[in-house]
Amino acid sequence: MMDEKDKVQNSEEKQAASNSEKSTKVEKSDTGKKTFSQTVKQVAIDYRGEFRKINWPSREDLQKKSVTVIGVSLIFAVIIFGIDSVYNGVIQFLVTLL
């Protein structure tokens, strides 16, 4: 006889199997292959499931990181502008010597 633990385990296994069948169940055409619309529908369902798993950042965290990226980009832009200006000045000086 099955004890309570086995009943719970069997119930969980049946539920897991049922859930997996629901998520992957797509009707097939008469030839046994999925139609284009069925494939698109299945892809949309899969994407929706994956998007639910994403751990989206909070608004404050996103703002802090955006400000950091913009700030660092501006600093690098100024550094590159300075280096470019120095090289341009050196090249202009060398051209005037010729």
C-alpha positions, 0 to 999 in steps of 0.5 A: 500500500502507498503511504502519504509520502508516495501519494504526494510524490506521485501527485507532484509528478503528475502535475509536473508532467501536466504542466510540461505538456501544456507548455509544449503542446502544439497541434500538428497539421494532417501531415504531422508537422507544425504549421507556421502560425503554430510555430510562431505561437509557440515561440511567443509563448516561450519568449513570454515565459523567459521574460518572466524569469528576468530579474529587472533592475529597479528604477533607482538602480537603472538611473545610477548605472545610466548616470555612471555610463554617461559620466564615464563616456564623457570623461573618455570623450574629453581624454580622446579629444585631448589626445587628438588635439595634441596629435593634430598639433604635432602633425601640423607643426611637422608639416610646417617644417617641411 
